[in-house]
């Protein structure tokens, strides 16, 4: 990633086709309105129809949230920062992530747009269901684990949106610092956004140096 290509203002055009270009943008409320009701319903269904206890639902739900943080780290590090060699590979990396490094404050691309989000979440649900069935001989646990995973995702994108939009609140400056160092100093460090846990475990925490948030975010 070329740090000299960073723009704190503006928006890149990814597709020439206007329809496809429109599919690359969204607003936070759109994604919240899709997933929050779904997650609430699945948890209610798990309790009222499948008969799981509140204690069990709570435990598996939290496990789903925690597993998201590892998924977030691995995806960001090895997929979004994949060193593609082919023209197609480079194009895909650019569409999914590199455009964000060029225009980190493009608010319409800080949340994954609805169409790819639905496709990916459906795939994740199917994988979790199959794994649940293979391990326990039933897929019912998916209706608890999947909402936890998705709420973990919503927490991640909400924090990510805030990092690129607002100055850091008290108690969360470490997250802001790590992600800004990832963008403006060293893109090979700081792959965790909602948590620094996995960066610490895998040795990819950015160096602890001062960051001028207002300057980096173009707020001066």
Secondary structure by P-SEA (a helix, b strand, c coil): ccccccccbbbbbccccaaaaaaacccaaaaaaacaaaaaaaaaaacccccccaaaaaaaaaaaaaaaaaaaaaaaccccccccccaaaaaaaaaaccccccccccccccccccaaaaaaaaaaaaaaaaaaaaacccccccccaaaaaaaaaaaaaaaaaaaaccccccccaaaaaaaaaacccccccccccccaaaaaaacccccccccccccccccc
